[in-house]
Amino acid sequence: MFSKSPSLRRVAIAAAFGAALVPVLSGAAVYSNGSKTSTFDVTLKIIADCTIAANPLDFGQSQGVLATAVSVNTTLNVTCTNTTPYNIGLNAGTGTGSSTTARLMSGTGANTSTVAYNLYQASGSTNWGNTQGTDTKSGVGSGVSQTITVYGVVPAQATPQPDTYKSTITATVYF
């Protein structure tokens, strides 16, 4: 089968070896014993959920005599899963003597004075409290962030001594 010439033998062996590599180098499978498949499920369970983020409400940093009402607003951002009903409540705040219907900011200095203010669900109307079904604001989640406006009013009142007045409100989303 092979020539007696060593050169021809080398050529014949190289050709045979090269022909054996062609299927491997071309990407064709050299051996196949068949194939098997299997399937698996990919799952995710979404539960009713909400998040809430609040922005500060600032009535001003250079307010003088409180002879007329000061009205400002801020926003809350609520994100609830799609179709999830929710209620947003605002507590009385940290001002000394506050209630959800008569909120107070307390002086941050050494004085015991307070400044009255209120928070509303709509401009100048419905008081915003923390009792579900009574004075909370309701909505239905859409799966994306919803911006809710909080309306704040400092009514005309006797002006207390100069100081920085503050109250911290806790906003709660119930779902």
C-alpha angles and dihedrals in degrees: 000000000000122000118247090235110099091215094054091045090055091049092049092049092047091049092050092047092047092050089053091054097050095085091047095048094044091056095247114139112255096197130021127176093180128269140263130206136202133187132217134190123242110207142175126177116211114204128194105275140156138190128198133198125185132205123211121266110220120188090190140286098238104044116152129182113001095225094135134032118274112214125189136149141210136183141247121204115215124185117186131168113268114284093008110138115221143178125209119212131189118204126220093266132231098285112123110264095008125155128177090257097044111031122186135197114213126217113258094209127068094291128100096214122127138202119218120226139158137212122218138192091220131019107293097341139079114035113236114228139151105256109110114235092012112061106353125105116246133205144149123250121246099188092255134076115286119200115223120191121224114201117209129193131185102197122216107278144148104298114240125215118293112279139114110275122204145174127176115220123202113216114202129190113207118198 
